[in-house]
Amino acid sequence: MEKIDKSLLAEIANMHEIPAGAYNIRKNGGGIDRRSTANIEIVTKEDKPGIDIIIAPGTKNESVHIPVIITETGIDDVVYNDFYVGDDADVLIVAGCGIHNSGSDKSQHDGIHTFHIGKNAKIKYVEKHYGEGPGTGENILNPVTIVEQDENSTCEMEMVQIRGVNSTKRDTKAQLKAGAKLIVTERLLTHDQQEAYSDITVELNGTDASAQIVSRTVARDTSKQVFHYDAIGNEKCRAHIQCDSIIMDGASVSSIPAITANSADAQIIHEAAIGRINNDQLVKLMTFGMTEEEAEEVIINGFLK
């Protein structure tokens, strides 16, 4: 792989070398390297671009990496990845997309990921998006995430947008059966004239299903962020949605809550806060010798952790 490839993989998937487990690396619209293991099989789809990741029941302490990198301008890549997680499995899934655009045309990746999570199974899914490059072309990322959780399963999702993405539309939908647990942490930074839209809809369809969605974002310059989160409780269940944003410069942030209870035993909470960087924190850091810009960066990095 080229130097740019390695740099992008390190940014989005923490891959400084080939991982020990299963992996599939996609570059500029095609697969370039792959490995399956005894318990995790990766198979190319026959009807559309993408792969099936089949995780055997009872698989423990294993991982699968499926990063996507784009290093050419003008690429418009769409991929469909389905994850079939067997009962009682416990695995780490690392995805993400990095774009290095040196030209004047837009480079775009739309990843449609569907998770079929079996009974008592547990996954941690990490997805990072990142853009860079000296070109004038836009970097566009539009992820779609569909989650279907069986009884007593756990899905923990960490969705991060680092920098350099001109436009993103994130669409996440989840359906939870009895005892299923969903945890979503979204961290997002926009700058310049970037735009970010995020829609998350969670349907809690089984008794004692639970969901926690935490969004922490920073909007700088004249960027725009719009968030629409919807939790629907159809049985005895619990859901908590929390959206916290720091707004700077001439940016715009909008948080649109929607919570629905179709059962008297559904407990659903939504909290949202948008505000500036705390001035007292700035002053305190500047007393340690930092400039205002350096102090802001420290506060932002801490907020997004």
Protein Blocks (a to p, Z undefined) as FASTA:
>chain_A
ZZklmmmmmmmnopabdcfbdcdddeehiafbdcddfklccdddfkbgcddddddehiah
iacddddddfbehiacdddddddddehiacdddeddddddfbfbdcdddddddddddehi
acddddddddedjbfbdcdddddddddddehiacddddddfehpabacddddddddehia
cddddddddehjbccddddddddfbghiacddddddddehjbccddddddddfbdcdddd
ddddddehjbccddddddddfbfkbccddddddddddfklmmmmmmnopafklmmmmmmm
mmmZZ
